[in-house]
Amino acid sequence: MLLRHTPAEVTERHALTINPAKTCQPIGAMYAALGMHGCMPHSHGSQGCCAYHRSTLTRHYKEPISAGTSSFTEGASVFGGQANLLQAIDNIFTVYEPEVVAVHTTCLSETIGDDLPQIIDKATKEGKIPKGKQVVYANTPSYVGSHVTGFSNMVKGMARLAQSTGRKNGKVNIIPGWVEPADMEEIKRLAALIGVEIILFPDTSGILNGPMSGEYKMFPEGGVTIEQLRSAGDSVGTLALGEWCSADAARFLDTNNKVPCRVLDIPIGLKATDRFVDALRTIAGVSVPEEVTHERGQLVDMISDMHQYYFHKKVALAGDPDQIISMVEFLVSIDMLPTHVITGTPGKAFAARIRELTAELPVEVNIKVDQQADMFLLHQWIKNDPVDLLIGNTYMKYIARDEDIPLVRWGFPIVDRVGHQYFPTVGYKGALRLLEKILSALLDRKDRDDSEQSFELVM
Amino acid sequence: MISAHDNKAPADPAVIKEKILQKYPPKVARKRAKQILINEALENETPEITANVRTIPGIITMRGCTYAGCKGVIMGPTRDIVNITHGPIGCGFYSWLTRRNQTDASADGAENYMTYCFSTDMQDKDIIFGGEKKLEAAIQEAYDLFHPKGICIFATCPVGLIGDDIHAVAAKMKERLGDCNVFAFSCEGYKGVSQSAGHHIANNQVFRHLVGLNDEQKPGEYKINLLGEYNIGGDGFEIDRIFKKCGITNIATFSGNSSYDQFASAHTADLNAVMCHRSINYVADMLEVKYGVPWVKVNFIGAQSTAKSLRKIARYFDDPVLTERVEAVIAEELPPVMEEAAKVRPRTEGKTAMLFVGGSRAHHYQELFKELGMKTVSAGYEFAHRDDYEGRHVLPGLKVDADSRNIEEIEVNPDETRFNPRKSEEELAALEESGLAFKEYDGMIPDMEKGTMVIDDLNQYEAEKMVELLKPDIFCAGIKEKFSIQKLGIPMKQLHSYDSGGPYAGFKGAVNFYHEIDRLVNSKVWGYLKAPWQENPELSATYVWE
């Protein structure tokens, strides 16, 4: 037993978080920044943060993650980090020649109160930012929110580049939320199929799923360009996918640039994808092409074909609010029972949404959402009320092994499997893949557990 | 755009150094010039390198922070202590099982908290009003849930800034709990210039609060401690297997596969064998001053090095029984390893390697490459000090700079009851006379060939440039460096955490390493970088079916 000390009895904890279901803001900011073309993320603080974030993203994507750090030592912590950041901006533009530097703070620089806009302004005045290049920023103290809010803050930092010329560009902004490069690619594919011109930001496709060719490009071809971000202020509207990771930026564009926005769920599963496709169709005033309806039909077909294996199977989930909401809706829609649900990213609307989605289920549903919601509690719930399936990131594998429950790896980080960077889980095609993964996990388990008499060839 | 498959590399290291430096702003170039050294080590003279200095802001470094060195590296591999990170959630999360430290908690009722991540997850109100109360409550909650022997507290950056007195909280809770040893580490990430400061802070507190607590004599003969071995990929298991076979008793490993009681009993050993000099040499010194246990440098990376280190230990104990057993073990274990090396060698002979790892590994692993007939053309450390490069003789002359001054040095005196010199002055002198060097580490530079390049605190830009210009057959560093190097078509072996595989220490480990390097440098995948139509693009023509 790897988690041998976890007791079944749940006791109240107020101060100690054990096995968190979240991490800190800056890593989200770093991931979002990588979705800009030619961008060097920069971590303003001591160098461990940057090292940890780069390592975690590297392990998740199996791709190079470049990012700078202000490398604070004790002096900078006492006297302020301005000199370090100015030097860093100068060095980064000289040595790596990026188009844009995306600075985010850490708990260290936030606690001492470094003023990013002021320092960036100074860097501009001192000529440390070459002409035509940009520095964007986000405040991401780690003692507020989680990696999800950090992502959201940097996306808002990107939205600040938007300009309004008074002439609409006929495009739709799509803010995809914290999804994988493959998901961003899939969203672009769907929009192209439907015939909507979009500005997708951030867009990590082409950056974090790059080829091996004998060449190393610090700045691959992908990502949203500065020009596109500027133009986002002239778009006809914004679709924000995910209240937690995308809505802030969309509302900013709405208020600041008069670009109307709609906040949708991330299109994971049948219903959320339906709403996404429907929204795109109405915004663009086009009919949904047969090809998309066909993909939808294939998904419905698979749900009906294999329904007997999903029906009323209990699931425990831990992850990020936007993803979990869509996933829970999907599970309910195929008659599965999401029974224990945890997210470490706070937000009042979460529990209400999950309650609403699971209201009709014939089981008691445990929900915990706050900064202290952790996998230790999730594990305790599972000990008291066992489930058939786990859905979550790699850290869930310890629960999976101890309790002998199949695990579908999904979310962030996944450091022990590949595929998440290449195969989408959004859209109808993504839902097919999710379904296949869930089904394989359940059927592998059934094959393992069935007696010789009842061992099935055809399923 | 950099490609590693262009024309032949320039061989002149001075030209290479020049090429690397020319991209930097002048101030950066001046600083880096002192950390890039063209090796001209002669018999008794080692060139001087600048090391353990601040990382340049904005230059993509391989380094981590003090917290990572303290909580991740030193205390991470200890299984039965509850390690609570005091701070916002990130630091605790990232140091949650991310090094491949293995541990053996298979004994009945054994405690193992390594799979858990404990944090006070400080929120903004804790930063504003202080986090001491929350820390106190967290320690109590951990105690109530697990009743561990020990609870350790690790400070993250903001904790130092807001002035939480973690040591006072720890002392208070230790007193209150009674049967649980609670102590804390002021290992805020901004202290020092690299992980190295964190190793120091961790070791000091383990020495101060834990070593010496259990005087009970452990069974076994020829008792040693193994210092600076972290059981990555099971290295420590293999070393322990060899010790056992030789009849050597390992009282404590600092800190791979370690336990609370091992640390508490460390002062009962009769010799300290130091693997990673950087992370722990000062503990070896302190154990000698306080308890009278001498130390020697060992290296269990490489089959020949393993044999050499075993003989060194045997010579210290100076007992024909042990010497005979050690020789018998070497005679049994070494030949099959060398046979395996000989099998692999035709596929590795003459190939080149670059190693930029940790604070001893870039040195140690050169032994294994030598056994494969491979040459290390460039190497350096991520967080070393000058003595790791040049040898311990530079220590007295090292100036303590501002960044090192805030890393505590413990004043140690002989323990009133426990100090017991294991060898008399005369015995030590005689052993020295016979060639056994105590408190000695020559450093990496003297072991490297003339004209090789030694680079401290290598960064991503320089790594790519070195690969482009010197075209090694393999590159070794950490996970952050792995994939940019591999995009260039050069295999990259992680030697901080090994990616997968291991052990690579000891005899069986050496064989694992030979096979791993063979796999990497001879993988078919490196031949697939260009598609057929990219190899001969000019031969495009209409293909006629008819």
Contacts between the chains, C-beta under 8 A, distances in Angstrom:
chain1	res1	chain2	res2	distance
A	2	B	112	7.5
A	2	B	115	4.7
A	3	B	115	5.8
A	3	B	116	7.2
A	4	B	112	6.7
A	5	B	111	7.2
A	5	B	112	7.9
A	5	B	113	6.8
A	5	B	116	7.3
A	5	B	145	7.4
A	5	B	146	5.3
A	7	B	145	7.1
A	11	B	144	7.3
A	11	B	145	7.1
A	13	B	141	5.1
A	14	B	137	6.0
A	14	B	141	7.5
A	15	B	120	6.2
A	15	B	134	4.7
A	15	B	135	7.4
A	15	B	136	7.9
A	15	B	137	3.6
A	15	B	138	4.0
A	15	B	140	7.8
A	15	B	141	5.8
A	16	B	84	7.3
A	16	B	118	6.3
A	16	B	119	7.7
A	16	B	120	7.0
A	16	B	137	7.5
A	16	B	138	4.1
A	16	B	141	4.2
A	16	B	142	5.7
A	17	B	89	6.7
A	17	B	92	7.8
A	17	B	118	7.4
A	17	B	119	4.8
A	17	B	120	7.2
A	17	B	121	4.1
A	18	B	116	6.0
A	18	B	117	6.9
A	18	B	118	5.8
A	19	B	96	7.7
A	19	B	116	6.1
A	19	B	117	5.3
A	20	B	89	5.3
A	20	B	92	7.1
A	20	B	93	5.6
A	20	B	117	6.3
A	20	B	119	6.5
A	20	B	121	6.8
A	22	B	89	6.4
A	22	B	93	7.7
A	23	B	89	6.0
A	23	B	90	5.4
A	23	B	93	4.1
A	23	B	94	7.1
A	24	B	88	5.7
A	24	B	89	5.5
A	24	B	90	2.9
A	24	B	91	7.9
A	24	B	93	7.0
A	25	B	90	7.9
A	26	B	90	7.1
A	27	B	90	7.1
A	42	B	58	7.2
A	45	B	157	6.9
A	45	B	189	7.7
A	45	B	190	8.0
A	46	B	65	5.3
A	46	B	66	8.0
A	46	B	157	5.8
A	46	B	188	7.9
A	46	B	189	4.0
A	46	B	190	4.1
A	47	B	55	5.9
A	47	B	61	6.1
A	47	B	63	5.7
A	47	B	64	6.8
A	47	B	65	5.7
A	47	B	189	7.6
A	48	B	64	5.0
A	48	B	65	2.4
A	48	B	66	7.2
A	48	B	67	5.7
A	48	B	68	5.1
A	48	B	91	7.4
A	48	B	189	4.2
A	49	B	65	7.5
A	49	B	90	7.0
A	49	B	189	7.1
A	51	B	61	7.7
A	51	B	63	6.6
A	51	B	64	4.0
A	51	B	65	6.8
A	51	B	68	6.8
A	51	B	480	6.8
A	52	B	64	7.2
A	52	B	68	7.1
A	52	B	90	6.9
A	52	B	91	7.3
A	52	B	94	3.7
A	52	B	95	7.8
A	53	B	94	7.8
A	54	B	480	4.8
A	55	B	94	7.2
A	55	B	98	6.9
A	55	B	478	7.7
A	55	B	479	5.4
A	55	B	480	5.7
A	56	B	94	6.1
A	56	B	98	7.8
A	58	B	479	5.4
A	58	B	480	5.7
A	58	B	482	7.0
A	58	B	483	6.4
A	59	B	98	7.6
A	59	B	479	6.2
A	62	B	483	6.3
A	63	B	483	5.3
A	64	B	482	7.8
A	64	B	483	4.3
A	64	B	484	3.7
A	64	B	487	6.5
A	65	B	480	7.1
A	66	B	60	5.8
A	66	B	460	6.3
A	66	B	484	7.3
A	67	B	60	7.0
A	68	B	57	7.6
A	68	B	58	4.7
A	68	B	59	7.4
A	68	B	60	5.9
A	69	B	55	7.7
A	69	B	57	7.1
A	69	B	58	7.8
A	69	B	60	8.0
A	69	B	61	6.9
A	70	B	57	4.9
A	70	B	58	7.5
A	71	B	54	6.7
A	71	B	55	4.2
A	71	B	56	7.1
A	71	B	57	4.9
A	71	B	61	6.9
A	72	B	189	8.0
A	72	B	190	4.7
A	73	B	54	5.8
A	73	B	190	5.8
A	73	B	191	7.6
A	73	B	192	7.2
A	73	B	193	6.1
A	73	B	403	5.1
A	74	B	190	5.7
A	74	B	191	6.1
A	74	B	402	7.6
A	74	B	403	6.8
A	74	B	406	5.7
A	75	B	402	6.9
A	75	B	403	7.9
A	76	B	190	7.2
A	77	B	157	7.4
A	77	B	160	7.6
A	77	B	161	6.5
A	77	B	190	4.6
A	84	B	57	4.3
A	85	B	57	7.2
A	87	B	56	7.5
A	87	B	57	4.7
A	87	B	58	6.3
A	88	B	57	3.9
A	88	B	58	3.1
A	89	B	58	6.7
A	90	B	25	6.5
A	90	B	58	7.1
A	91	B	24	7.9
A	91	B	25	6.5
A	91	B	28	6.2
A	91	B	56	6.4
A	91	B	57	6.7
A	91	B	58	3.5
A	91	B	59	5.7
A	92	B	58	4.5
A	94	B	23	7.5
A	94	B	24	7.2
A	94	B	25	5.2
A	95	B	23	5.8
A	95	B	24	6.5
A	95	B	28	7.9
A	95	B	58	7.7
A	95	B	59	6.9
A	95	B	461	5.6
A	96	B	60	7.7
A	96	B	461	7.1
A	106	B	157	7.1
A	107	B	87	7.2
A	107	B	88	5.1
A	107	B	90	7.8
A	107	B	127	7.6
A	107	B	156	7.2
A	107	B	157	5.7
A	107	B	158	4.5
A	108	B	157	3.9
A	108	B	158	6.5
A	108	B	161	7.1
A	108	B	189	7.0
A	108	B	190	6.2
A	111	B	127	6.2
A	111	B	157	7.3
A	111	B	158	4.5
A	111	B	161	4.7
A	111	B	162	6.8
A	112	B	161	6.3
A	141	B	88	7.6
A	141	B	124	7.2
A	141	B	127	7.9
A	142	B	87	7.8
A	142	B	88	3.6
A	142	B	89	6.8
A	142	B	90	4.7
A	143	B	88	4.2
A	143	B	122	5.1
A	143	B	123	5.4
A	143	B	124	5.2
A	143	B	126	6.9
A	143	B	127	5.2
A	143	B	158	6.8
A	144	B	123	7.3
A	144	B	124	5.4
A	146	B	89	7.4
A	210	B	487	7.3
A	212	B	486	6.7
A	212	B	487	5.9
A	212	B	489	7.4
A	212	B	525	7.9
A	212	B	529	6.5
A	213	B	487	7.4
A	213	B	529	5.8
A	213	B	530	7.4
A	214	B	3	5.9
A	214	B	4	6.6
A	214	B	5	5.2
A	214	B	487	7.7
A	214	B	488	6.5
A	214	B	489	4.1
A	214	B	529	3.9
A	214	B	530	6.7
A	215	B	1	5.6
A	215	B	2	7.0
A	215	B	3	5.1
A	215	B	487	6.7
A	215	B	488	7.1
A	216	B	1	7.7
A	216	B	2	5.6
A	216	B	464	6.2
A	216	B	484	5.2
A	216	B	485	7.8
A	216	B	487	4.0
A	216	B	488	5.0
A	217	B	1	6.0
A	217	B	487	7.8
A	218	B	484	7.7
A	344	B	89	7.6
A	371	B	89	7.7
A	371	B	121	6.0
A	371	B	123	6.2
A	372	B	121	6.3
A	376	B	116	7.6
A	395	B	96	7.3
A	398	B	115	5.4
